[in-house]
Amino acid sequence: MAKRQPREKSEKPKTEDFKEEGIEVSGTVLEKFPGGMFSVELEGQKQVVLAHLAGRLRKNRIRILQGDRVTLELSPYDLTRGRITYRFR
């Protein structure tokens, strides 16, 4: 019986290569809405964005209050919505 030749592995691009990088900005929480949504004013601009908590903050039950300084990650596709990734002390 003849031995099979090993197949060559095809070079598939990883999913991380396609993932768009988020834009990190900091801001101040203006208002809290039901469902874990927050209104955040960006630092240096007077733009207000709607943001939700990142999974790590939600999992560790980090409380976000009005007036807290936070770091946001904005999607390059929609600059009016973001994800809160860090709360400053």
A tleap script that builds the chain and sets N, CA, C and O, in Angstrom:
source leaprc.protein.ff14SB
mol = sequence {
  NMET ALA LYS ARG GLN PRO ARG GLU LYS SER
  GLU LYS PRO LYS THR GLU ASP PHE LYS GLU
  GLU GLY ILE GLU VAL SER GLY THR VAL LEU
  GLU LYS PHE PRO GLY GLY MET PHE SER VAL
  GLU LEU GLU GLY GLN LYS GLN VAL VAL LEU
  ALA HIE LEU ALA GLY ARG LEU ARG LYS ASN
  ARG ILE ARG ILE LEU GLN GLY ASP ARG VAL
  THR LEU GLU LEU SER PRO TYR ASP LEU THR
  ARG GLY ARG ILE THR TYR ARG PHE CARG
}
set mol.1.N position { 0.843 -1.172 0.000 }
set mol.1.CA position { 0.000 0.000 0.000 }
set mol.1.C position { 0.895 1.244 0.000 }
set mol.1.O position { 1.876 1.321 0.740 }
set mol.2.N position { 0.539 2.203 -0.836 }
set mol.2.CA position { 1.343 3.415 -0.972 }
set mol.2.C position { 1.015 4.383 0.162 }
set mol.2.O position { -0.125 4.487 0.613 }
set mol.3.N position { 2.056 5.085 0.604 }
set mol.3.CA position { 1.855 6.079 1.662 }
set mol.3.C position { 1.288 7.360 1.073 }
set mol.3.O position { 1.626 7.764 -0.039 }
set mol.4.N position { 0.429 7.974 1.841 }
set mol.4.CA position { -0.137 9.257 1.423 }
set mol.4.C position { 0.855 10.373 1.668 }
set mol.4.O position { 1.610 10.350 2.640 }
set mol.5.N position { 0.846 11.322 0.799 }
set mol.5.CA position { 1.667 12.509 0.982 }
set mol.5.C position { 0.925 13.452 1.929 }
set mol.5.O position { -0.284 13.638 1.788 }
set mol.6.N position { 1.627 14.048 2.885 }
set mol.6.CA position { 0.940 15.002 3.773 }
set mol.6.C position { 0.473 16.219 2.984 }
set mol.6.O position { 1.170 16.722 2.103 }
set mol.7.N position { -0.737 16.678 3.332 }
set mol.7.CA position { -1.279 17.852 2.652 }
set mol.7.C position { -0.585 19.113 3.135 }
set mol.7.O position { -0.191 19.224 4.296 }
set mol.8.N position { -0.447 20.042 2.234 }
set mol.8.CA position { 0.130 21.330 2.620 }
set mol.8.C position { -0.936 22.136 3.340 }
set mol.8.O position { -2.100 22.161 2.939 }
set mol.9.N position { -0.518 22.788 4.403 }
set mol.9.CA position { -1.455 23.624 5.150 }
set mol.9.C position { -1.656 24.925 4.391 }
set mol.9.O position { -0.696 25.591 4.002 }
set mol.10.N position { -2.907 25.272 4.191 }
set mol.10.CA position { -3.183 26.529 3.507 }
set mol.10.C position { -3.027 27.671 4.508 }
set mol.10.O position { -3.399 27.554 5.675 }
set mol.11.N position { -2.489 28.733 4.040 }
set mol.11.CA position { -2.283 29.907 4.889 }
set mol.11.C position { -3.570 30.712 4.928 }
set mol.11.O position { -3.863 31.476 4.009 }
set mol.12.N position { -4.330 30.540 5.990 }
set mol.12.CA position { -5.555 31.313 6.158 }
set mol.12.C position { -5.245 32.531 7.009 }
set mol.12.O position { -4.549 32.419 8.018 }
set mol.13.N position { -5.750 33.691 6.616 }
set mol.13.CA position { -5.539 34.862 7.471 }
set mol.13.C position { -6.312 34.702 8.769 }
set mol.13.O position { -7.442 34.213 8.770 }
set mol.14.N position { -5.713 35.108 9.857 }
set mol.14.CA position { -6.360 35.001 11.161 }
set mol.14.C position { -7.454 36.047 11.280 }
set mol.14.O position { -7.431 37.073 10.600 }
set mol.15.N position { -8.411 35.772 12.153 }
set mol.15.CA position { -9.520 36.710 12.313 }
set mol.15.C position { -9.055 38.017 12.935 }
set mol.15.O position { -9.679 39.058 12.730 }
set mol.16.N position { -7.949 37.972 13.704 }
set mol.16.CA position { -7.462 39.209 14.317 }
set mol.16.C position { -6.990 40.202 13.259 }
set mol.16.O position { -7.025 41.413 13.478 }
set mol.17.N position { -6.545 39.683 12.106 }
set mol.17.CA position { -6.075 40.563 11.047 }
set mol.17.C position { -7.214 41.417 10.492 }
set mol.17.O position { -7.001 42.558 10.081 }
set mol.18.N position { -8.423 40.855 10.484 }
set mol.18.CA position { -9.558 41.570 9.929 }
set mol.18.C position { -10.212 42.501 10.933 }
set mol.18.O position { -10.915 43.433 10.544 }
set mol.19.N position { -9.993 42.267 12.207 }
set mol.19.CA position { -10.656 43.042 13.246 }
set mol.19.C position { -10.151 44.489 13.214 }
set mol.19.O position { -8.945 44.737 13.247 }
set mol.20.N position { -11.071 45.418 13.150 }
set mol.20.CA position { -10.708 46.828 13.150 }
set mol.20.C position { -10.354 47.269 14.563 }
set mol.20.O position { -10.987 46.853 15.533 }
set mol.21.N position { -9.361 48.094 14.663 }
set mol.21.CA position { -8.963 48.623 15.961 }
set mol.21.C position { -9.938 49.717 16.378 }
set mol.21.O position { -10.367 50.532 15.561 }
set mol.22.N position { -10.279 49.720 17.662 }
set mol.22.CA position { -11.141 50.758 18.196 }
set mol.22.C position { -10.337 52.010 18.501 }
set mol.22.O position { -9.118 51.946 18.665 }
set mol.23.N position { -11.009 53.139 18.577 }
set mol.23.CA position { -10.370 54.417 18.888 }
set mol.23.C position { -10.548 54.661 20.377 }
set mol.23.O position { -11.677 54.735 20.862 }
set mol.24.N position { -9.445 54.787 21.109 }
set mol.24.CA position { -9.520 54.987 22.562 }
set mol.24.C position { -9.530 56.472 22.878 }
set mol.24.O position { -8.649 57.216 22.447 }
set mol.25.N position { -10.537 56.897 23.637 }
set mol.25.CA position { -10.657 58.279 24.095 }
set mol.25.C position { -11.108 58.251 25.546 }
set mol.25.O position { -11.601 57.233 26.031 }
set mol.26.N position { -10.937 59.369 26.236 }
set mol.26.CA position { -11.426 59.443 27.613 }
set mol.26.C position { -12.530 60.488 27.688 }
set mol.26.O position { -12.627 61.382 26.848 }
set mol.27.N position { -13.354 60.350 28.711 }
set mol.27.CA position { -14.476 61.258 28.856 }
set mol.27.C position { -15.065 61.202 30.246 }
set mol.27.O position { -14.543 60.525 31.132 }
set mol.28.N position { -16.158 61.923 30.429 }
set mol.28.CA position { -16.844 62.013 31.715 }
set mol.28.C position { -18.287 61.560 31.549 }
set mol.28.O position { -18.964 61.953 30.599 }
set mol.29.N position { -18.754 60.730 32.476 }
set mol.29.CA position { -20.127 60.225 32.422 }
set mol.29.C position { -21.081 61.350 32.808 }
set mol.29.O position { -20.939 61.961 33.867 }
set mol.30.N position { -22.052 61.617 31.940 }
set mol.30.CA position { -23.045 62.655 32.205 }
set mol.30.C position { -24.308 62.077 32.822 }
set mol.30.O position { -24.903 62.675 33.719 }
set mol.31.N position { -24.715 60.906 32.334 }
set mol.31.CA position { -26.018 60.372 32.706 }
set mol.31.C position { -26.007 58.851 32.580 }
set mol.31.O position { -25.293 58.295 31.745 }
set mol.32.N position { -26.806 58.184 33.419 }
set mol.32.CA position { -26.947 56.727 33.350 }
set mol.32.C position { -28.346 56.399 32.865 }
set mol.32.O position { -29.324 56.973 33.344 }
set mol.33.N position { -28.447 55.472 31.910 }
set mol.33.CA position { -29.726 55.042 31.366 }
set mol.33.C position { -29.994 53.592 31.754 }
set mol.33.O position { -29.067 52.869 32.120 }
set mol.34.N position { -31.245 53.163 31.679 }
set mol.34.CA position { -31.539 51.754 31.967 }
set mol.34.C position { -30.849 50.834 30.958 }
set mol.34.O position { -30.584 51.221 29.820 }
set mol.35.N position { -30.570 49.626 31.396 }
set mol.35.CA position { -29.957 48.647 30.504 }
set mol.35.C position { -28.451 48.772 30.413 }
set mol.35.O position { -27.842 48.227 29.492 }
set mol.36.N position { -27.835 49.479 31.352 }
set mol.36.CA position { -26.381 49.591 31.347 }
set mol.36.C position { -25.828 50.544 30.310 }
set mol.36.O position { -24.673 50.410 29.907 }
set mol.37.N position { -26.625 51.505 29.867 }
set mol.37.CA position { -26.155 52.490 28.890 }
set mol.37.C position { -25.817 53.785 29.616 }
set mol.37.O position { -26.418 54.116 30.639 }
set mol.38.N position { -24.837 54.515 29.065 }
set mol.38.CA position { -24.365 55.749 29.671 }
set mol.38.C position { -24.186 56.808 28.599 }
set mol.38.O position { -23.841 56.508 27.456 }
set mol.39.N position { -24.427 58.052 28.989 }
set mol.39.CA position { -24.136 59.190 28.138 }
set mol.39.C position { -22.794 59.751 28.596 }
set mol.39.O position { -22.641 60.112 29.763 }
set mol.40.N position { -21.818 59.829 27.686 }
set mol.40.CA position { -20.458 60.230 28.041 }
set mol.40.C position { -20.029 61.397 27.164 }
set mol.40.O position { -20.164 61.355 25.941 }
set mol.41.N position { -19.503 62.451 27.813 }
set mol.41.CA position { -18.959 63.595 27.081 }
set mol.41.C position { -17.467 63.372 26.892 }
set mol.41.O position { -16.747 63.123 27.858 }
set mol.42.N position { -17.001 63.462 25.650 }
set mol.42.CA position { -15.597 63.215 25.346 }
set mol.42.C position { -14.738 64.385 25.788 }
set mol.42.O position { -15.148 65.543 25.700 }
set mol.43.N position { -13.524 64.067 26.270 }
set mol.43.CA position { -12.591 65.092 26.719 }
set mol.43.C position { -12.030 65.839 25.522 }
set mol.43.O position { -11.720 65.234 24.495 }
set mol.44.N position { -11.899 67.149 25.652 }
set mol.44.CA position { -11.324 67.953 24.586 }
set mol.44.C position { -12.331 68.370 23.531 }
set mol.44.O position { -12.079 69.310 22.778 }
set mol.45.N position { -13.463 67.693 23.462 }
set mol.45.CA position { -14.517 68.047 22.520 }
set mol.45.C position { -15.808 68.131 23.315 }
set mol.45.O position { -15.880 67.654 24.447 }
set mol.46.N position { -16.790 68.715 22.742 }
set mol.46.CA position { -18.091 68.784 23.417 }
set mol.46.C position { -19.040 67.745 22.834 }
set mol.46.O position { -20.258 67.908 22.903 }
set mol.47.N position { -18.489 66.678 22.259 }
set mol.47.CA position { -19.298 65.619 21.662 }
set mol.47.C position { -19.773 64.652 22.741 }
set mol.47.O position { -19.001 64.273 23.622 }
set mol.48.N position { -21.038 64.255 22.674 }
set mol.48.CA position { -21.617 63.306 23.622 }
set mol.48.C position { -21.901 62.008 22.876 }
set mol.48.O position { -22.511 62.014 21.807 }
set mol.49.N position { -21.447 60.886 23.457 }
set mol.49.CA position { -21.660 59.579 22.838 }
set mol.49.C position { -22.431 58.680 23.797 }
set mol.49.O position { -22.429 58.903 25.007 }
set mol.50.N position { -23.082 57.676 23.254 }
set mol.50.CA position { -23.803 56.676 24.027 }
set mol.50.C position { -22.887 55.468 24.177 }
set mol.50.O position { -22.359 54.965 23.185 }
set mol.51.N position { -22.696 54.998 25.409 }
set mol.51.CA position { -21.745 53.908 25.642 }
set mol.51.C position { -22.340 52.852 26.558 }
set mol.51.O position { -23.218 53.134 27.373 }
set mol.52.N position { -21.840 51.621 26.405 }
set mol.52.CA position { -22.228 50.532 27.298 }
set mol.52.C position { -20.977 49.988 27.971 }
set mol.52.O position { -19.859 50.289 27.554 }
set mol.53.N position { -21.169 49.180 29.019 }
set mol.53.CA position { -20.039 48.626 29.761 }
set mol.53.C position { -19.402 47.474 29.010 }
set mol.53.O position { -20.093 46.676 28.376 }
set mol.54.N position { -18.086 47.390 29.082 }
set mol.54.CA position { -17.370 46.246 28.532 }
set mol.54.C position { -17.641 45.030 29.412 }
set mol.54.O position { -18.003 45.177 30.579 }
set mol.55.N position { -17.471 43.854 28.871 }
set mol.55.CA position { -17.760 42.617 29.586 }
set mol.55.C position { -16.966 42.455 30.863 }
set mol.55.O position { -17.490 41.950 31.856 }
set mol.56.N position { -15.693 42.881 30.856 }
set mol.56.CA position { -14.852 42.741 32.044 }
set mol.56.C position { -15.368 43.604 33.188 }
set mol.56.O position { -15.347 43.177 34.343 }
set mol.57.N position { -15.834 44.819 32.880 }
set mol.57.CA position { -16.380 45.696 33.916 }
set mol.57.C position { -17.702 45.144 34.439 }
set mol.57.O position { -17.982 45.211 35.636 }
set mol.58.N position { -18.500 44.605 33.543 }
set mol.58.CA position { -19.787 44.034 33.941 }
set mol.58.C position { -19.578 42.796 34.802 }
set mol.58.O position { -20.263 42.605 35.807 }
set mol.59.N position { -18.625 41.954 34.401 }
set mol.59.CA position { -18.353 40.711 35.132 }
set mol.59.C position { -17.864 40.994 36.546 }
set mol.59.O position { -18.256 40.304 37.488 }
set mol.60.N position { -17.008 42.008 36.703 }
set mol.60.CA position { -16.464 42.355 38.011 }
set mol.60.C position { -17.334 43.348 38.773 }
set mol.60.O position { -16.951 43.822 39.842 }
set mol.61.N position { -18.498 43.658 38.227 }
set mol.61.CA position { -19.483 44.542 38.858 }
set mol.61.C position { -18.901 45.896 39.250 }
set mol.61.O position { -19.095 46.367 40.371 }
set mol.62.N position { -18.192 46.508 38.323 }
set mol.62.CA position { -17.637 47.843 38.542 }
set mol.62.C position { -18.771 48.852 38.389 }
set mol.62.O position { -19.439 48.892 37.356 }
set mol.63.N position { -18.982 49.659 39.414 }
set mol.63.CA position { -20.046 50.663 39.398 }
set mol.63.C position { -19.554 51.918 38.685 }
set mol.63.O position { -18.451 52.402 38.940 }
set mol.64.N position { -20.377 52.429 37.803 }
set mol.64.CA position { -20.092 53.675 37.103 }
set mol.64.C position { -21.145 54.679 37.550 }
set mol.64.O position { -22.344 54.427 37.433 }
set mol.65.N position { -20.689 55.817 38.062 }
set mol.65.CA position { -21.602 56.847 38.546 }
set mol.65.C position { -21.461 58.107 37.703 }
set mol.65.O position { -20.496 58.276 36.957 }
set mol.66.N position { -22.441 58.980 37.841 }
set mol.66.CA position { -22.413 60.251 37.132 }
set mol.66.C position { -21.203 61.053 37.601 }
set mol.66.O position { -20.973 61.183 38.803 }
set mol.67.N position { -20.431 61.588 36.661 }
set mol.67.CA position { -19.248 62.375 36.997 }
set mol.67.C position { -17.954 61.578 36.955 }
set mol.67.O position { -16.878 62.170 37.042 }
set mol.68.N position { -18.018 60.249 36.826 }
set mol.68.CA position { -16.806 59.423 36.753 }
set mol.68.C position { -16.062 59.679 35.446 }
set mol.68.O position { -16.666 59.879 34.393 }
set mol.69.N position { -14.731 59.667 35.544 }
set mol.69.CA position { -13.896 59.735 34.338 }
set mol.69.C position { -13.674 58.312 33.848 }
set mol.69.O position { -13.325 57.431 34.634 }
set mol.70.N position { -13.872 58.084 32.561 }
set mol.70.CA position { -13.777 56.742 31.995 }
set mol.70.C position { -12.975 56.774 30.692 }
set mol.70.O position { -12.789 57.826 30.079 }
set mol.71.N position { -12.506 55.591 30.289 }
set mol.71.CA position { -11.883 55.416 28.983 }
set mol.71.C position { -12.872 54.674 28.100 }
set mol.71.O position { -13.459 53.672 28.511 }
set mol.72.N position { -13.052 55.175 26.880 }
set mol.72.CA position { -13.994 54.587 25.927 }
set mol.72.C position { -13.248 54.010 24.741 }
set mol.72.O position { -12.160 54.462 24.386 }
set mol.73.N position { -13.849 53.012 24.143 }
set mol.73.CA position { -13.366 52.503 22.864 }
set mol.73.C position { -14.477 52.744 21.859 }
set mol.73.O position { -15.565 52.181 21.978 }
set mol.74.N position { -14.201 53.587 20.862 }
set mol.74.CA position { -15.191 53.909 19.838 }
set mol.74.C position { -14.935 53.058 18.602 }
set mol.74.O position { -13.789 52.792 18.242 }
set mol.75.N position { -16.004 52.640 17.967 }
set mol.75.CA position { -15.884 51.888 16.727 }
set mol.75.C position { -15.549 52.856 15.593 }
set mol.75.O position { -16.097 53.957 15.550 }
set mol.76.N position { -14.662 52.472 14.677 }
set mol.76.CA position { -14.377 53.365 13.549 }
set mol.76.C position { -15.572 53.506 12.606 }
set mol.76.O position { -15.598 54.413 11.773 }
set mol.77.N position { -16.563 52.618 12.729 }
set mol.77.CA position { -17.734 52.666 11.854 }
set mol.77.C position { -18.811 53.604 12.362 }
set mol.77.O position { -19.514 54.227 11.566 }
set mol.78.N position { -18.955 53.716 13.703 }
set mol.78.CA position { -19.993 54.566 14.285 }
set mol.78.C position { -19.387 55.313 15.468 }
set mol.78.O position { -19.209 54.739 16.542 }
set mol.79.N position { -19.072 56.579 15.276 }
set mol.79.CA position { -18.400 57.370 16.309 }
set mol.79.C position { -19.364 57.932 17.345 }
set mol.79.O position { -18.944 58.692 18.218 }
set mol.80.N position { -20.644 57.580 17.272 }
set mol.80.CA position { -21.610 58.059 18.260 }
set mol.80.C position { -21.881 57.020 19.341 }
set mol.80.O position { -22.602 57.302 20.298 }
set mol.81.N position { -21.315 55.824 19.202 }
set mol.81.CA position { -21.507 54.753 20.184 }
set mol.81.C position { -20.156 54.199 20.594 }
set mol.81.O position { -19.211 54.172 19.805 }
set mol.82.N position { -20.080 53.751 21.863 }
set mol.82.CA position { -18.807 53.227 22.341 }
set mol.82.C position { -18.977 52.215 23.451 }
set mol.82.O position { -20.090 51.872 23.851 }
set mol.83.N position { -17.829 51.743 23.940 }
set mol.83.CA position { -17.779 50.750 25.019 }
set mol.83.C position { -16.874 51.305 26.107 }
set mol.83.O position { -15.744 51.704 25.823 }
set mol.84.N position { -17.349 51.337 27.349 }
set mol.84.CA position { -16.541 51.807 28.475 }
set mol.84.C position { -15.608 50.674 28.877 }
set mol.84.O position { -16.061 49.591 29.246 }
set mol.85.N position { -14.293 50.928 28.803 }
set mol.85.CA position { -13.314 49.879 29.088 }
set mol.85.C position { -12.582 50.080 30.403 }
set mol.85.O position { -11.971 49.138 30.907 }
set mol.86.N position { -12.624 51.290 30.983 }
set mol.86.CA position { -11.890 51.542 32.224 }
set mol.86.C position { -12.523 52.708 32.965 }
set mol.86.O position { -12.973 53.673 32.346 }
set mol.87.N position { -12.560 52.621 34.307 }
set mol.87.CA position { -13.037 53.729 35.144 }
set mol.87.C position { -11.876 54.206 35.990 }
set mol.87.O position { -11.261 53.417 36.707 }
set mol.88.N position { -11.572 55.495 35.911 }
set mol.88.CA position { -10.492 56.071 36.718 }
set mol.88.C position { -10.960 56.239 38.152 }
set mol.88.O position { -12.142 56.479 38.399 }
set mol.89.N position { -10.041 56.114 39.093 }
set mol.89.CA position { -10.391 56.238 40.512 }
set mol.89.C position { -10.546 57.670 40.923 }
set mol.89.O position { -10.839 57.951 42.085 }
savepdb mol mol.pdb
quit
